[in-house]
Amino acid sequence: MTGSLDGLLVLDLTSHLSGPYCTMMLADHGAEVIKIERPGKGDDARKMPPFVNGESAPFMIWNRNKKSVVLDFKLAADRDTLLTMVDQADILIENFRPGTLDKLGIGWEVLHARNPRLIYAAISGFGQTGPYRNRGGFDLITQGMSGLASINGPEDGEPYRLPIAISDVTAGMFLAFGVLAAIQARHKTGQGQFVETSLLEAATSLGVYEAAHYFATGERPPRIGQKHRGSSPYRIFATADGYISFGASQENFWDRFCRIIDMPELRDDARFRTNADRVAHNDALIEIVQARLQTRPAAYWLAELEKAGIPCGPVLNYDEVLTDPQILARDMVVATTHPITGPFKTLGVPVKLSETAGQVHSPAPRLGEHTAEILERFKPD
């Protein structure tokens, strides 16, 4: 069985996380991804701890299924090699600051003229246009500028950065979607196109509830901590021995939940009769519910909630997540063998296709591991 994207050749000029996450997704589903790195250092993510026998564990997670070639774009011969590769490529992906590759003579206009079928895709901090186009952008910066940090954290505390690099990962996902949309368009037109997104746009697009709040009221969405803007009860709660999460905002769930905690009087309380009422009086409701849930252990409440059909779950740490039977059953932990580290586990492919399933078929490459093979294959005329 081959992957859905088998036959597509991707030139990956990206580094760090956003671009490599995009190309990882394409490689997982069968595209041939040639990662082009600078001499000596390669992708800066190769220096990111923790390390296994000197190899970066994060780098190995999001650079699996790729080949590594070393080229120096400051050298005319290496630029010529890239141009020869472009002649046969379907997709080129980069995440330099806007205009960087144009200055080297290998930007969109040049490559499009050389191979009109090429899809040229780019991720930047703030986009290819607009007053911020020339700024450098990190996930940290765009979490702050997108509003995400402003609504993350306790109600009366400082704004929090989400520890997951959400701007980077989301931008990589969006660019992969854009590339596939451009592939579909090329089936109709025969022409490639320029595809781009940015960390700022990716992060901003996640604020769907917050945008709705602002557009509807004209007011700044407040930081609400554990609360949900439109559902209650809907949050993480402490129990006698740990934490659980559940959502019981739907009226049928709310009715069952009141029976579970043996407080039927809550259903008749005017503050809590409807979901809108409960959202308006969330603080009072949470105080009551939290006190009751702390009287019994998590396992008891989860069993009762599941029996009632109310969506719920434990709050797991990552060592528990990555050994959880459901995660393992869904092949979200995959064993690989790296030539330097030996056995190494990586995350699995989250999208399942019935006929052309994605897969992890090779570990992340060593720097320049495939240079000789690729240079022989793409000798300039």
BALOBA-1460 file (C-alpha; in Angstrom, 3 decimals):
// residues 381
<rec num="1" residu="m" x="0.000" y="0.000" z="0.000"/>
<rec num="2" residu="t" x="1.311" y="3.466" z="-0.894"/>
<rec num="3" residu="g" x="0.371" y="6.719" z="0.747"/>
<rec num="4" residu="s" x="-2.148" y="9.131" z="-0.743"/>
<rec num="5" residu="l" x="0.599" y="11.578" z="-1.719"/>
<rec num="6" residu="d" x="2.908" y="8.984" z="-3.255"/>
<rec num="7" residu="g" x="4.576" y="10.428" z="-6.359"/>
<rec num="8" residu="l" x="4.755" y="14.010" z="-5.110"/>
<rec num="9" residu="l" x="8.242" y="15.464" z="-4.700"/>
<rec num="10" residu="v" x="8.579" y="18.097" z="-1.975"/>
<rec num="11" residu="l" x="11.634" y="20.317" z="-1.508"/>
<rec num="12" residu="d" x="11.728" y="21.298" z="2.161"/>
<rec num="13" residu="l" x="13.774" y="24.446" z="2.823"/>
<rec num="14" residu="t" x="12.263" y="24.946" z="6.272"/>
<rec num="15" residu="s" x="13.664" y="24.882" z="9.792"/>
<rec num="16" residu="h" x="12.538" y="24.970" z="13.419"/>
<rec num="17" residu="l" x="8.922" y="23.699" z="13.767"/>
<rec num="18" residu="s" x="6.198" y="25.305" z="11.635"/>
<rec num="19" residu="g" x="7.584" y="24.365" z="8.213"/>
<rec num="20" residu="p" x="8.961" y="20.974" z="9.231"/>
<rec num="21" residu="y" x="5.599" y="20.099" z="10.820"/>
<rec num="22" residu="c" x="3.925" y="20.824" z="7.482"/>
<rec num="23" residu="t" x="6.382" y="18.694" z="5.520"/>
<rec num="24" residu="m" x="6.141" y="15.924" z="8.133"/>
<rec num="25" residu="m" x="2.408" y="15.718" z="7.428"/>
<rec num="26" residu="l" x="3.049" y="15.446" z="3.694"/>
<rec num="27" residu="a" x="5.797" y="12.848" z="4.205"/>
<rec num="28" residu="d" x="3.602" y="10.778" z="6.539"/>
<rec num="29" residu="h" x="1.119" y="10.397" z="3.705"/>
<rec num="30" residu="g" x="3.611" y="9.305" z="1.079"/>
<rec num="31" residu="a" x="5.212" y="12.409" z="-0.434"/>
<rec num="32" residu="e" x="8.961" y="12.237" z="-0.977"/>
<rec num="33" residu="v" x="10.362" y="15.065" z="1.144"/>
<rec num="34" residu="i" x="13.936" y="16.200" z="0.570"/>
<rec num="35" residu="k" x="15.020" y="18.394" z="3.468"/>
<rec num="36" residu="i" x="17.614" y="20.896" z="2.305"/>
<rec num="37" residu="e" x="19.851" y="22.121" z="5.131"/>
<rec num="38" residu="r" x="22.745" y="24.530" z="5.475"/>
<rec num="39" residu="p" x="26.280" y="23.160" z="5.819"/>
<rec num="40" residu="g" x="27.712" y="22.483" z="9.253"/>
<rec num="41" residu="k" x="24.701" y="23.272" z="11.456"/>
<rec num="42" residu="g" x="21.668" y="22.216" z="9.474"/>
<rec num="43" residu="d" x="18.240" y="22.972" z="10.887"/>
<rec num="44" residu="d" x="18.523" y="24.872" z="14.190"/>
<rec num="45" residu="a" x="16.084" y="22.361" z="15.697"/>
<rec num="46" residu="r" x="18.932" y="19.814" z="15.653"/>
<rec num="47" residu="k" x="20.307" y="21.717" z="18.677"/>
<rec num="48" residu="m" x="17.077" y="21.520" z="20.673"/>
<rec num="49" residu="p" x="17.187" y="19.412" z="23.894"/>
<rec num="50" residu="p" x="16.646" y="16.804" z="25.170"/>
<rec num="51" residu="f" x="19.183" y="14.670" z="23.310"/>
<rec num="52" residu="v" x="19.537" y="10.923" z="22.796"/>
<rec num="53" residu="n" x="23.148" y="9.994" z="22.005"/>
<rec num="54" residu="g" x="23.649" y="13.543" z="20.784"/>
<rec num="55" residu="e" x="20.548" y="13.575" z="18.564"/>
<rec num="56" residu="s" x="17.737" y="16.042" z="19.277"/>
<rec num="57" residu="a" x="14.605" y="14.183" z="20.346"/>
<rec num="58" residu="p" x="12.242" y="16.997" z="19.228"/>
<rec num="59" residu="f" x="13.945" y="17.161" z="15.815"/>
<rec num="60" residu="m" x="13.466" y="13.419" z="15.405"/>
<rec num="61" residu="i" x="9.736" y="13.710" z="16.155"/>
<rec num="62" residu="w" x="8.836" y="16.151" z="13.377"/>
<rec num="63" residu="n" x="11.467" y="15.263" z="10.763"/>
<rec num="64" residu="r" x="10.727" y="11.570" z="10.330"/>
<rec num="65" residu="n" x="10.128" y="10.177" z="6.815"/>
<rec num="66" residu="k" x="12.472" y="12.744" z="5.192"/>
<rec num="67" residu="k" x="15.819" y="12.768" z="3.395"/>
<rec num="68" residu="s" x="18.530" y="15.320" z="4.267"/>
<rec num="69" residu="v" x="20.696" y="17.117" z="1.723"/>
<rec num="70" residu="v" x="23.239" y="19.838" z="2.471"/>
<rec num="71" residu="l" x="23.325" y="22.816" z="0.094"/>
<rec num="72" residu="d" x="24.809" y="26.285" z="0.528"/>
<rec num="73" residu="f" x="22.614" y="28.796" z="-1.312"/>
<rec num="74" residu="k" x="25.437" y="31.335" z="-1.226"/>
<rec num="75" residu="l" x="27.267" y="29.136" z="-3.765"/>
<rec num="76" residu="a" x="26.223" y="29.356" z="-7.414"/>
<rec num="77" residu="a" x="26.756" y="25.623" z="-7.929"/>
<rec num="78" residu="d" x="24.406" y="24.737" z="-5.077"/>
<rec num="79" residu="r" x="21.790" y="27.193" z="-6.319"/>
<rec num="80" residu="d" x="22.025" y="25.525" z="-9.714"/>
<rec num="81" residu="t" x="21.476" y="22.164" z="-8.041"/>
<rec num="82" residu="l" x="18.350" y="23.510" z="-6.373"/>
<rec num="83" residu="l" x="17.064" y="24.822" z="-9.710"/>
<rec num="84" residu="t" x="17.588" y="21.398" z="-11.275"/>
<rec num="85" residu="m" x="15.621" y="19.855" z="-8.410"/>
<rec num="86" residu="v" x="12.869" y="22.442" z="-8.882"/>
<rec num="87" residu="d" x="12.496" y="21.332" z="-12.511"/>
<rec num="88" residu="q" x="11.182" y="17.981" z="-11.244"/>
<rec num="89" residu="a" x="9.551" y="19.054" z="-8.003"/>
<rec num="90" residu="d" x="5.854" y="19.417" z="-7.273"/>
<rec num="91" residu="i" x="6.116" y="21.527" z="-4.133"/>
<rec num="92" residu="l" x="8.705" y="23.780" z="-2.502"/>
<rec num="93" residu="i" x="8.170" y="24.899" z="1.086"/>
<rec num="94" residu="e" x="10.155" y="27.569" z="2.939"/>
<rec num="95" residu="n" x="9.858" y="29.611" z="6.123"/>
<rec num="96" residu="f" x="12.441" y="32.334" z="5.654"/>
<rec num="97" residu="r" x="11.607" y="35.972" z="6.254"/>
<rec num="98" residu="p" x="9.719" y="37.355" z="3.239"/>
<rec num="99" residu="g" x="12.064" y="38.285" z="0.409"/>
<rec num="100" residu="t" x="15.079" y="36.279" z="1.614"/>
<rec num="101" residu="l" x="15.077" y="33.791" z="-1.263"/>
<rec num="102" residu="d" x="14.238" y="36.533" z="-3.783"/>
<rec num="103" residu="k" x="17.548" y="38.188" z="-2.906"/>
<rec num="104" residu="l" x="19.324" y="34.910" z="-3.686"/>
<rec num="105" residu="g" x="17.597" y="34.603" z="-7.054"/>
<rec num="106" residu="i" x="15.572" y="31.538" z="-6.060"/>
<rec num="107" residu="g" x="12.280" y="33.132" z="-5.020"/>
<rec num="108" residu="w" x="8.749" y="32.526" z="-6.285"/>
<rec num="109" residu="e" x="8.932" y="34.526" z="-9.516"/>
<rec num="110" residu="v" x="12.123" y="32.810" z="-10.696"/>
<rec num="111" residu="l" x="11.003" y="29.313" z="-9.735"/>
<rec num="112" residu="h" x="7.499" y="29.744" z="-11.142"/>
<rec num="113" residu="a" x="8.928" y="30.866" z="-14.492"/>
<rec num="114" residu="r" x="11.195" y="27.830" z="-14.507"/>
<rec num="115" residu="n" x="8.502" y="25.303" z="-13.463"/>
<rec num="116" residu="p" x="4.956" y="26.676" z="-13.870"/>
<rec num="117" residu="r" x="3.530" y="23.560" z="-12.200"/>
<rec num="118" residu="l" x="5.480" y="24.164" z="-9.003"/>
<rec num="119" residu="i" x="3.498" y="24.941" z="-5.869"/>
<rec num="120" residu="y" x="5.566" y="27.364" z="-3.819"/>
<rec num="121" residu="a" x="4.451" y="27.470" z="-0.176"/>
<rec num="122" residu="a" x="5.717" y="29.763" z="2.568"/>
<rec num="123" residu="i" x="5.240" y="30.299" z="6.290"/>
<rec num="124" residu="s" x="6.382" y="33.514" z="7.926"/>
<rec num="125" residu="g" x="5.800" y="35.241" z="11.220"/>
<rec num="126" residu="f" x="3.324" y="37.825" z="9.927"/>
<rec num="127" residu="g" x="2.656" y="37.144" z="6.238"/>
<rec num="128" residu="q" x="4.081" y="38.257" z="2.912"/>
<rec num="129" residu="t" x="2.196" y="41.571" z="2.923"/>
<rec num="130" residu="g" x="1.186" y="44.194" z="5.460"/>
<rec num="131" residu="p" x="3.106" y="46.524" z="7.771"/>
<rec num="132" residu="y" x="4.652" y="43.691" z="9.815"/>
<rec num="133" residu="r" x="5.853" y="41.541" z="6.898"/>
<rec num="134" residu="n" x="9.548" y="42.116" z="7.597"/>
<rec num="135" residu="r" x="9.387" y="41.293" z="11.302"/>
<rec num="136" residu="g" x="10.723" y="38.059" z="12.668"/>
<rec num="137" residu="g" x="8.106" y="35.963" z="14.377"/>
<rec num="138" residu="f" x="8.233" y="33.239" z="17.009"/>
<rec num="139" residu="d" x="5.372" y="31.244" z="18.485"/>
<rec num="140" residu="l" x="5.741" y="33.212" z="21.724"/>
<rec num="141" residu="i" x="5.374" y="36.545" z="19.938"/>
<rec num="142" residu="t" x="2.334" y="35.545" z="17.899"/>
<rec num="143" residu="q" x="0.573" y="33.945" z="20.849"/>
<rec num="144" residu="g" x="0.767" y="37.387" z="22.413"/>
<rec num="145" residu="m" x="-0.178" y="39.380" z="19.313"/>
<rec num="146" residu="s" x="-3.044" y="37.076" z="18.291"/>
<rec num="147" residu="g" x="-4.899" y="37.445" z="21.582"/>
<rec num="148" residu="l" x="-4.330" y="33.837" z="22.642"/>
<rec num="149" residu="a" x="-2.165" y="34.781" z="25.611"/>
<rec num="150" residu="s" x="-4.629" y="37.470" z="26.703"/>
<rec num="151" residu="i" x="-7.366" y="34.902" z="27.350"/>
<rec num="152" residu="n" x="-5.156" y="32.131" z="28.743"/>
<rec num="153" residu="g" x="-4.475" y="31.941" z="32.476"/>
<rec num="154" residu="p" x="-6.319" y="32.717" z="35.710"/>
<rec num="155" residu="e" x="-8.959" y="35.429" z="35.692"/>
<rec num="156" residu="d" x="-7.057" y="37.726" z="38.019"/>
<rec num="157" residu="g" x="-3.507" y="36.833" z="37.002"/>
<rec num="158" residu="e" x="-1.067" y="37.516" z="34.211"/>
<rec num="159" residu="p" x="-1.562" y="36.327" z="30.609"/>
<rec num="160" residu="y" x="-0.138" y="32.868" z="29.955"/>
<rec num="161" residu="r" x="1.672" y="31.446" z="26.961"/>
<rec num="162" residu="l" x="0.301" y="28.030" z="26.061"/>
<rec num="163" residu="p" x="3.284" y="25.665" z="26.580"/>
<rec num="164" residu="i" x="2.509" y="23.910" z="23.290"/>
<rec num="165" residu="a" x="3.850" y="25.852" z="20.286"/>
<rec num="166" residu="i" x="0.327" y="26.304" z="19.003"/>
<rec num="167" residu="s" x="1.110" y="29.033" z="16.435"/>
<rec num="168" residu="d" x="3.852" y="26.923" z="14.853"/>
<rec num="169" residu="v" x="1.900" y="23.668" z="14.746"/>
<rec num="170" residu="t" x="-1.315" y="25.278" z="13.515"/>
<rec num="171" residu="a" x="0.508" y="27.229" z="10.801"/>
<rec num="172" residu="g" x="2.122" y="23.989" z="9.642"/>
<rec num="173" residu="m" x="-1.273" y="22.285" z="9.480"/>
<rec num="174" residu="f" x="-2.839" y="25.194" z="7.594"/>
<rec num="175" residu="l" x="-0.001" y="25.292" z="5.079"/>
<rec num="176" residu="a" x="-0.355" y="21.548" z="4.464"/>
<rec num="177" residu="f" x="-4.057" y="22.132" z="3.797"/>
<rec num="178" residu="g" x="-3.202" y="24.992" z="1.442"/>
<rec num="179" residu="v" x="-0.705" y="22.849" z="-0.446"/>
<rec num="180" residu="l" x="-3.279" y="20.098" z="-0.951"/>
<rec num="181" residu="a" x="-5.848" y="22.658" z="-2.104"/>
<rec num="182" residu="a" x="-3.301" y="23.944" z="-4.636"/>
<rec num="183" residu="i" x="-2.633" y="20.378" z="-5.810"/>
<rec num="184" residu="q" x="-6.350" y="19.951" z="-6.462"/>
<rec num="185" residu="a" x="-6.456" y="23.255" z="-8.341"/>
<rec num="186" residu="r" x="-3.461" y="22.153" z="-10.422"/>
<rec num="187" residu="h" x="-5.390" y="19.071" z="-11.535"/>
<rec num="188" residu="k" x="-7.827" y="21.505" z="-13.187"/>
<rec num="189" residu="t" x="-5.499" y="24.229" z="-14.453"/>
<rec num="190" residu="g" x="-2.128" y="22.554" z="-14.870"/>
<rec num="191" residu="q" x="-0.583" y="25.503" z="-13.033"/>
<rec num="192" residu="g" x="1.073" y="25.850" z="-9.664"/>
<rec num="193" residu="q" x="0.562" y="28.819" z="-7.388"/>
<rec num="194" residu="f" x="1.946" y="30.689" z="-4.407"/>
<rec num="195" residu="v" x="0.521" y="29.486" z="-1.070"/>
<rec num="196" residu="e" x="1.270" y="31.205" z="2.218"/>
<rec num="197" residu="t" x="0.207" y="31.567" z="5.801"/>
<rec num="198" residu="s" x="1.709" y="33.034" z="8.942"/>
<rec num="199" residu="l" x="2.050" y="32.270" z="12.611"/>
<rec num="200" residu="l" x="-0.070" y="35.336" z="13.420"/>
<rec num="201" residu="e" x="-2.957" y="34.330" z="11.159"/>
<rec num="202" residu="a" x="-2.854" y="30.728" z="12.325"/>
<rec num="203" residu="a" x="-3.045" y="31.756" z="15.977"/>
<rec num="204" residu="t" x="-5.687" y="34.425" z="15.352"/>
<rec num="205" residu="s" x="-7.919" y="31.946" z="13.516"/>
<rec num="206" residu="l" x="-8.169" y="29.819" z="16.673"/>
<rec num="207" residu="g" x="-10.008" y="32.522" z="18.592"/>
<rec num="208" residu="v" x="-13.443" y="31.620" z="17.270"/>
<rec num="209" residu="y" x="-15.348" y="32.119" z="20.542"/>
<rec num="210" residu="e" x="-13.435" y="35.290" z="21.325"/>
<rec num="211" residu="a" x="-14.059" y="36.759" z="17.859"/>
<rec num="212" residu="a" x="-17.760" y="35.941" z="18.199"/>
<rec num="213" residu="h" x="-17.830" y="37.690" z="21.581"/>
<rec num="214" residu="y" x="-16.183" y="40.819" z="20.227"/>
<rec num="215" residu="f" x="-18.161" y="40.983" z="16.981"/>
<rec num="216" residu="a" x="-21.454" y="40.490" z="18.848"/>
<rec num="217" residu="t" x="-20.848" y="42.869" z="21.755"/>
<rec num="218" residu="g" x="-18.037" y="45.198" z="20.722"/>
<rec num="219" residu="e" x="-16.424" y="44.412" z="24.062"/>
<rec num="220" residu="r" x="-13.055" y="42.897" z="24.906"/>
<rec num="221" residu="p" x="-13.393" y="39.187" z="25.764"/>
<rec num="222" residu="p" x="-12.276" y="38.826" z="29.389"/>
<rec num="223" residu="r" x="-9.902" y="36.166" z="30.637"/>
<rec num="224" residu="i" x="-12.119" y="33.543" z="32.258"/>
<rec num="225" residu="g" x="-9.692" y="30.904" z="33.495"/>
<rec num="226" residu="q" x="-11.348" y="27.470" z="33.555"/>
<rec num="227" residu="k" x="-14.738" y="28.758" z="32.427"/>
<rec num="228" residu="h" x="-16.265" y="28.292" z="28.993"/>
<rec num="229" residu="r" x="-17.812" y="31.317" z="27.318"/>
<rec num="230" residu="g" x="-20.959" y="29.490" z="26.261"/>
<rec num="231" residu="s" x="-21.321" y="26.290" z="28.307"/>
<rec num="232" residu="s" x="-21.675" y="25.409" z="31.992"/>
<rec num="233" residu="p" x="-20.700" y="23.247" z="33.736"/>
<rec num="234" residu="y" x="-17.812" y="22.623" z="31.380"/>
<rec num="235" residu="r" x="-14.338" y="22.541" z="32.948"/>
<rec num="236" residu="i" x="-11.726" y="20.616" z="34.916"/>
<rec num="237" residu="f" x="-12.686" y="19.788" z="38.504"/>
<rec num="238" residu="a" x="-10.722" y="18.524" z="41.481"/>
<rec num="239" residu="t" x="-11.902" y="15.299" z="43.116"/>
<rec num="240" residu="a" x="-10.773" y="13.683" z="46.366"/>
<rec num="241" residu="d" x="-7.663" y="12.255" z="44.688"/>
<rec num="242" residu="g" x="-7.108" y="13.930" z="41.328"/>
<rec num="243" residu="y" x="-8.670" y="15.849" z="38.473"/>
<rec num="244" residu="i" x="-11.397" y="15.060" z="35.961"/>
<rec num="245" residu="s" x="-13.065" y="16.973" z="33.166"/>
<rec num="246" residu="f" x="-16.623" y="16.797" z="31.915"/>
<rec num="247" residu="g" x="-19.228" y="18.806" z="30.059"/>
<rec num="248" residu="a" x="-22.818" y="18.764" z="31.296"/>
<rec num="249" residu="s" x="-24.212" y="21.938" z="29.762"/>
<rec num="250" residu="q" x="-26.870" y="20.225" z="27.625"/>
<rec num="251" residu="e" x="-30.140" y="20.081" z="29.510"/>
<rec num="252" residu="n" x="-30.405" y="16.279" z="29.417"/>
<rec num="253" residu="f" x="-26.828" y="15.986" z="30.706"/>
<rec num="254" residu="w" x="-27.463" y="18.599" z="33.383"/>
<rec num="255" residu="d" x="-30.515" y="16.715" z="34.629"/>
<rec num="256" residu="r" x="-28.545" y="13.455" z="34.868"/>
<rec num="257" residu="f" x="-25.596" y="15.195" z="36.498"/>
<rec num="258" residu="c" x="-27.762" y="16.631" z="39.266"/>
<rec num="259" residu="r" x="-28.942" y="13.109" z="40.045"/>
<rec num="260" residu="i" x="-25.365" y="11.768" z="40.029"/>
<rec num="261" residu="i" x="-24.235" y="14.259" z="42.652"/>
<rec num="262" residu="d" x="-27.518" y="13.786" z="44.552"/>
<rec num="263" residu="m" x="-28.485" y="17.446" z="44.326"/>
<rec num="264" residu="p" x="-31.792" y="17.488" z="42.393"/>
<rec num="265" residu="e" x="-32.595" y="20.877" z="43.901"/>
<rec num="266" residu="l" x="-30.077" y="22.473" z="41.534"/>
<rec num="267" residu="r" x="-32.418" y="21.790" z="38.611"/>
<rec num="268" residu="d" x="-35.069" y="24.026" z="40.193"/>
<rec num="269" residu="d" x="-32.690" y="26.785" z="41.188"/>
<rec num="270" residu="a" x="-33.530" y="29.803" z="39.017"/>
<rec num="271" residu="r" x="-29.824" y="30.532" z="38.610"/>
<rec num="272" residu="f" x="-29.167" y="27.172" z="36.969"/>
<rec num="273" residu="r" x="-32.314" y="26.227" z="35.016"/>
<rec num="274" residu="t" x="-30.856" y="26.711" z="31.526"/>
<rec num="275" residu="n" x="-27.369" y="26.654" z="30.107"/>
<rec num="276" residu="a" x="-27.532" y="30.441" z="29.623"/>
<rec num="277" residu="d" x="-28.500" y="30.808" z="33.296"/>
<rec num="278" residu="r" x="-25.641" y="28.590" z="34.370"/>
<rec num="279" residu="v" x="-23.135" y="30.529" z="32.264"/>
<rec num="280" residu="a" x="-24.371" y="33.769" z="33.851"/>
<rec num="281" residu="h" x="-23.984" y="32.287" z="37.351"/>
<rec num="282" residu="n" x="-20.970" y="30.108" z="36.660"/>
<rec num="283" residu="d" x="-18.991" y="31.106" z="39.748"/>
<rec num="284" residu="a" x="-21.777" y="30.151" z="42.138"/>
<rec num="285" residu="l" x="-22.413" y="26.873" z="40.320"/>
<rec num="286" residu="i" x="-18.775" y="25.857" z="40.224"/>
<rec num="287" residu="e" x="-18.367" y="26.487" z="43.938"/>
<rec num="288" residu="i" x="-21.286" y="24.142" z="44.708"/>
<rec num="289" residu="v" x="-20.281" y="21.433" z="42.265"/>
<rec num="290" residu="q" x="-16.606" y="21.546" z="43.216"/>
<rec num="291" residu="a" x="-17.385" y="21.038" z="46.894"/>
<rec num="292" residu="r" x="-19.475" y="17.959" z="46.105"/>
<rec num="293" residu="l" x="-16.946" y="16.402" z="43.705"/>
<rec num="294" residu="q" x="-14.156" y="16.619" z="46.269"/>
<rec num="295" residu="t" x="-16.009" y="14.186" z="48.524"/>
<rec num="296" residu="r" x="-15.248" y="11.150" z="46.338"/>
<rec num="297" residu="p" x="-12.330" y="9.878" z="44.206"/>
<rec num="298" residu="a" x="-11.991" y="10.478" z="40.489"/>
<rec num="299" residu="a" x="-12.704" y="6.838" z="39.558"/>
<rec num="300" residu="y" x="-16.118" y="6.970" z="41.235"/>
<rec num="301" residu="w" x="-17.244" y="10.118" z="39.440"/>
<rec num="302" residu="l" x="-15.900" y="8.990" z="36.061"/>
<rec num="303" residu="a" x="-17.752" y="5.686" z="36.358"/>
<rec num="304" residu="e" x="-21.012" y="7.460" z="37.207"/>
<rec num="305" residu="l" x="-20.617" y="10.043" z="34.464"/>
<rec num="306" residu="e" x="-19.838" y="7.394" z="31.852"/>
<rec num="307" residu="k" x="-22.815" y="5.319" z="33.004"/>
<rec num="308" residu="a" x="-25.020" y="8.385" z="32.436"/>
<rec num="309" residu="g" x="-23.533" y="9.024" z="28.988"/>
<rec num="310" residu="i" x="-22.009" y="12.363" z="29.977"/>
<rec num="311" residu="p" x="-18.720" y="13.064" z="28.133"/>
<rec num="312" residu="c" x="-15.919" y="12.961" z="30.684"/>
<rec num="313" residu="g" x="-12.332" y="11.916" z="31.225"/>
<rec num="314" residu="p" x="-9.369" y="11.953" z="33.578"/>
<rec num="315" residu="v" x="-6.729" y="14.684" z="33.382"/>
<rec num="316" residu="l" x="-3.594" y="12.779" z="32.411"/>
<rec num="317" residu="n" x="0.078" y="13.665" z="32.527"/>
<rec num="318" residu="y" x="2.115" y="12.912" z="29.406"/>
<rec num="319" residu="d" x="3.662" y="9.755" z="30.820"/>
<rec num="320" residu="e" x="0.089" y="8.515" z="31.279"/>
<rec num="321" residu="v" x="-1.090" y="9.779" z="27.885"/>
<rec num="322" residu="l" x="1.675" y="8.010" z="25.973"/>
<rec num="323" residu="t" x="0.934" y="4.685" z="27.668"/>
<rec num="324" residu="d" x="-2.865" y="5.025" z="27.568"/>
<rec num="325" residu="p" x="-4.597" y="1.997" z="25.969"/>
<rec num="326" residu="q" x="-6.678" y="4.153" z="23.608"/>
<rec num="327" residu="i" x="-3.635" y="6.068" z="22.384"/>
<rec num="328" residu="l" x="-1.779" y="2.790" z="21.838"/>
<rec num="329" residu="a" x="-4.777" y="1.184" z="20.118"/>
<rec num="330" residu="r" x="-4.892" y="4.115" z="17.691"/>
<rec num="331" residu="d" x="-1.183" y="3.719" z="16.841"/>
<rec num="332" residu="m" x="-0.288" y="7.141" z="18.204"/>
<rec num="333" residu="v" x="2.988" y="5.800" z="19.591"/>
<rec num="334" residu="v" x="5.246" y="4.264" z="16.955"/>
<rec num="335" residu="a" x="8.566" y="2.492" z="17.426"/>
<rec num="336" residu="t" x="11.398" y="3.347" z="15.032"/>
<rec num="337" residu="t" x="15.124" y="2.590" z="14.881"/>
<rec num="338" residu="h" x="17.569" y="5.447" z="14.373"/>
<rec num="339" residu="p" x="21.143" y="4.668" z="13.206"/>
<rec num="340" residu="i" x="22.635" y="6.679" z="16.097"/>
<rec num="341" residu="t" x="20.103" y="6.474" z="18.916"/>
<rec num="342" residu="g" x="18.907" y="2.956" z="18.247"/>
<rec num="343" residu="p" x="15.265" y="2.255" z="19.186"/>
<rec num="344" residu="f" x="13.294" y="5.493" z="19.419"/>
<rec num="345" residu="k" x="9.591" y="6.107" z="19.865"/>
<rec num="346" residu="t" x="7.772" y="8.824" z="17.958"/>
<rec num="347" residu="l" x="4.217" y="10.077" z="17.669"/>
<rec num="348" residu="g" x="1.950" y="8.334" z="15.188"/>
<rec num="349" residu="v" x="-0.103" y="9.706" z="12.294"/>
<rec num="350" residu="p" x="-3.333" y="11.256" z="13.622"/>
<rec num="351" residu="v" x="-5.361" y="11.079" z="10.384"/>
<rec num="352" residu="k" x="-6.471" y="7.586" z="9.413"/>
<rec num="353" residu="l" x="-7.266" y="6.687" z="5.784"/>
<rec num="354" residu="s" x="-8.845" y="3.312" z="5.107"/>
<rec num="355" residu="e" x="-7.093" y="2.566" z="1.804"/>
<rec num="356" residu="t" x="-3.946" y="4.727" z="1.724"/>
<rec num="357" residu="a" x="-2.959" y="5.010" z="5.347"/>
<rec num="358" residu="g" x="-0.158" y="7.308" z="6.386"/>
<rec num="359" residu="q" x="2.763" y="5.740" z="8.197"/>
<rec num="360" residu="v" x="6.094" y="6.372" z="9.866"/>
<rec num="361" residu="h" x="8.484" y="4.452" z="7.625"/>
<rec num="362" residu="s" x="11.857" y="5.999" z="8.402"/>
<rec num="363" residu="p" x="13.508" y="7.944" z="11.243"/>
<rec num="364" residu="a" x="14.640" y="11.544" z="10.988"/>
<rec num="365" residu="p" x="17.742" y="11.796" z="8.786"/>
<rec num="366" residu="r" x="21.226" y="12.631" z="9.933"/>
<rec num="367" residu="l" x="22.510" y="15.959" z="8.614"/>
<rec num="368" residu="g" x="23.350" y="15.489" z="4.943"/>
<rec num="369" residu="e" x="22.698" y="11.758" z="5.095"/>
<rec num="370" residu="h" x="21.306" y="11.660" z="1.541"/>
<rec num="371" residu="t" x="23.440" y="14.361" z="-0.074"/>
<rec num="372" residu="a" x="25.444" y="12.043" z="-2.347"/>
<rec num="373" residu="e" x="22.338" y="10.140" z="-3.451"/>
<rec num="374" residu="i" x="20.371" y="13.304" z="-4.243"/>
<rec num="375" residu="l" x="23.224" y="15.155" z="-5.979"/>
<rec num="376" residu="e" x="23.746" y="12.169" z="-8.261"/>
<rec num="377" residu="r" x="20.038" y="12.116" z="-9.057"/>
<rec num="378" residu="f" x="19.774" y="15.850" z="-9.763"/>
<rec num="379" residu="k" x="22.977" y="16.682" z="-11.593"/>
<rec num="380" residu="p" x="22.663" y="20.114" z="-13.286"/>
<rec num="381" residu="d" x="22.932" y="19.988" z="-17.058"/>
